[in-house]
Amino acid sequence: MPRFQDPTACVACPRLAEHLAGIRRRDPAWHALPVPAFGSLDAELLVVGLGPGEKGANRTGRPFTGDVAGELLYPALHRFGFASRPEPLGADLWANPAMSLNNCRITNAVRCLPPANKPTTAEIRQCNAHLRAELAAMPRLKVIVALGAIAHQALLWAHDLKPKAFVFGHNVSHHLPNGHLLVDSYHCSGYNWRTGRLTRDSFEAVFAGVRSRLA
């Protein structure tokens, strides 16, 4: 079976492709293309977000890099042995690229930045084929962490499961029929962090549970 290739040249969603083209004209140094996943396909843990942040992954080309969300995610991954360093990388990631993931891969339900950070249902469905192929290309995958309800829904679609049978909730686990364990978390967005919906302790509790499962 051929290895999974990240859809870095995909233009299947006209609205998203046009939006990214406009950003590249405005800021030629930005990535502003579909964002590839970070980490090995041989990992046992897959972390799935919603999509690239405008000044984060959309700018740098690496998931959760250059924005507030990474300030929660990467320290949590490092604390439980999934990342080589706790400090999130800044927007100029290539000036300090020495970050590696250990037995972990990070991807998104939607690979392109949508206008107003809101993908349509059709765009999530269109990108789901890439997520489905990525899951199929991870032979050692055991645990999937869904960051937010949209990532949760996209993962269930990729497994051909009905969302109403697996209700989203923070630090709620679901045993999927194919053997994968789906663990939900509120998204580590700046909004959730600022409003107190998600704290560092409640977020890191998710990965403490993941580490114990994989141990």
N, C-alpha and C positions, 0 to 999 in steps of 0.2 A: 504494500500500500504506500503511495507517495506521501512524503512528509507534508504536514500542514504548512501552507505559506500565508503569512499575514497579508490581508487585503489592502496593501499600502497604496495601490493604484485604483481602487474601486471608485466608480462614479455612478453606481446604480441608482442612487437617490438624487434626482436632479436638483432639488431644493438645497440639499446639503453640499453638493458639488459646487453649485453657484455661490453659496455662502462662503465656502473655503477659498474659492478663486478670488472673491472680493477681498478677503483677509490677506491673501498673498500679494495682491496689488497694493494694499495699504501698508503691509509690513512684510517686505520680501525676505527678511531674515527668519521669520517664523516658520515653523513646520507646516501648519495649516493644510494637512492632508490626513487621510485615515491614520490613526495612531496604532503602531504595532504593539503587541503584548510585550511584557518584560518578564524574563525568566524562562526556564527550560520546560519543554514539553514532557520531560521525564519526571516532573515534580508530582508529589502526592497531594499537594494543596494548590487549589486555584482560587484566587480572589477576583471577584467580578464586580466592577463598578457600573455606573450608568453610562457615562461617556466622558470625553475629554473636557476639562475646564478650559475656558477661553484663554486665560493667561497662564495656565498650567501646561497640561499635556499637549494642547493645541499649539502652544508656543514652542515647547521643548522637544516634543516627539516621544516623550516617555510618560507612561501612566502615573498620575498622582505626583508629578514632579513640577515644582515651580509655583504651587499654590497651597492654600491652607490645609486642604485635605491630606496632603502628604505629611503635614506636621503631626497628625494623629496616626496615620497608617504605618509609616516606616519605623517610628519608635516602637510601636506595638509589635511589628514583625521582628525587629531586632531583639526585643526583650525575650521573645520565645524562640529565638534561634533561626528565624526564617530570613533575616537580612544581615548583611555583614557590618552595617553601621546604623546607629540610631538617628543620625541627623538627616532630615530630608534634604535632597539636593535643591539648589536654587534654580532660578530661571535659566542661568548660564550653566547648564548641566555639563557641557563638554569641557568646561574649565576645571571641573572636579568630578570626573565620571566614576570614581572608584567605589561604586555601589554594586554589590552582587546579591542575588537571592539564593537561599539554600532550601532546596526541596519545595519551592514555591514559585508560582507564576501569577502575574497580574494582568488582567485583560478588562475589556469593557463590553457591555451589551450592545452599545452603539459606538462604532469606531471613529465617527466624524462629529465635530462640534456642530450642534444644531443652533439655529437662531434662537435667542433668548434662552438657550440651554434646555429647550423643550423639544425632544424628538416626537414626531407623530407616531401613532400606532403602526401605520404602514411602514415607516422607516425602521422601527424596532423589529418588525416582522422581516423586512428585507435583510437586515443585518444578522438576523438569527441564524441564517444558513452558515455564516462564518463561525458563529459561536458553536453551532452543532458540529461543524467539521473540526474545530479546535478540541472540543471534548473527545471526539472520536480518536484524535491523534495523541491522547495522553494515556498511555497504557497503564501507568502506575497510579492514576488519579484515585484518591479515596475521599477527600473532603473538599467541598466547595463552599466558600463564604460569599454570600450575596450581600452587597452593600446597597441597601435600599430596596423598596418594593418593586421598582421597575426591573432591576437586575434579577430579583427573585422570580418575577413573572417570566422574563426572558429565558431563564434557566429551565423553568418548567416547560415552556414551549419547546426548548431544545431537547428535552427528554420525552416529548409527546405526552405530557401530563397536564391535567386540568388544574389551573390555579386554585379553584375553590376547594380542592381536596387537600391543599397544603397552605394553610393560612400564615401569612407573614407576621412576624413578631420579633422584637429584638432578643437576640441570643436564644432563639427557638430553633431546634434541630428537626430535620425531616429525613427519615430513611427512605431513599428512592428505590424503586423496584430493581434497578440495575446494580445496586450495591453502593452507589455514591451516597455520602451523607451531606445533605444541604444544611448549612448553618446560616441563619439570617442575622443581619445587623442593621441598625440604622446607619445611613450613609454618614461617613466622616466629613461632611461638608462644613464649611465655616458657619452656615446658618444653624445647623444642628448643634454645633459646638457652642456658639454664642448664646443661643437660647436655653442651653442646659438640657436639651433633649438627650444629648449624648455627652457623657463625660469621659475623661481619659480612662478612669477606672472601669466604667461600664463597657467601653470599647475593648480594652485590653482583656476583660473577662472572656470575651468571645474567643480570642486567640489562646488564652490559657486553656479553654476547653478543647480547642483544636489540637494543641500540643499534647494534651493528655490522651486524646483519641489516637493520634499518630504514634505516640510512644508505646 
